[in-house]
Amino acid sequence: MVEGTADFPDLEAGAGSPLARQLFAIPEVERVFFGSDFITVTKRESKDSDWRHLKPVILGAIMEHFTKELPLFEGKQAAEEEIAYEGEEAEIVSQIKELLETRVRPAVANDGGDIIFKGFDSGSGTVFLHLQGSCAGCPSSTITLKNGIENMLRHYVPEVSGVEAI
């Protein structure tokens, strides 16, 4: 993707992407996530589902899509509106976003996911984040969020008192 990420928790969410639809056509595929230069595919947990058998099918679908030079998306993707912050609050949000972009997102991307800033409540000092890709269903994401990201943000931005996933 040129910019941003796309998270498809199910076929309905991936309906606007030919590649996502092709991947969801594989019965064992549960979730699809597109990053800047990677694709994360989450398989359904079952005793019959094995990565050794699933990986060639997934790679084949991806290769077929790109060798045919098909678009990643059909039509226009709806852009999400961002909350406008002013004054001191805007400076705090800018610091938070810069830390997320430079220190957190690269590490999360290495694990096949992404983290999106969703908001900041200056009254409570709470930062709201959305985990995508493999991070969305990862059992250790709560620990990462609380012990890693929250501690880092509180250290660099004293106005932050906590982090919550949405």
Long-range contacts (C-beta under 8 A, 24 or more apart in sequence): 1-34, 1-35, 1-36, 1-72, 3-36, 5-33, 5-34, 5-35, 5-36, 5-114, 5-116, 5-132, 5-133, 6-33, 6-34, 6-72, 6-73, 6-77, 7-31, 7-33, 7-34, 7-114, 7-132, 7-133, 7-136, 8-32, 8-33, 9-136, 16-73, 16-74, 16-75, 16-77, 17-72, 17-73, 17-74, 18-65, 18-70, 18-71, 18-72, 18-74, 19-61, 19-62, 19-65, 19-70, 19-72, 22-61, 22-64, 22-65, 23-58, 23-61, 23-62, 25-61, 26-54, 26-57, 26-58, 26-61, 28-54, 29-58, 31-133, 31-136, 31-137, 33-112, 33-113, 33-114, 33-132, 33-133, 33-134, 34-72, 35-109, 35-112, 35-114, 35-133, 36-109, 38-109, 38-112, 40-112, 40-113, 40-133, 40-134, 42-134, 42-137, 83-119, 85-120, 89-120, 89-122, 92-120, 92-122, 92-157, 92-159, 92-160, 93-117, 93-120, 95-156, 95-157, 96-120, 96-127, 96-153, 96-157, 96-160, 99-152, 99-153, 99-156, 99-157, 100-129, 100-149, 103-152, 104-148, 104-149, 104-152, 108-135, 111-135, 111-138, 113-138, 115-149, 118-166, 120-160, 122-159, 124-161, 124-162, 125-159, 125-160, 125-161, 125-162, 126-160, 126-161, 126-162, 126-163, 126-164, 127-153, 127-160, 127-162, 127-163, 127-164, 128-163, 128-164, 128-165, 128-166, 129-163, 129-164, 129-165, 129-166, 130-165, 130-166, 131-165, 141-165
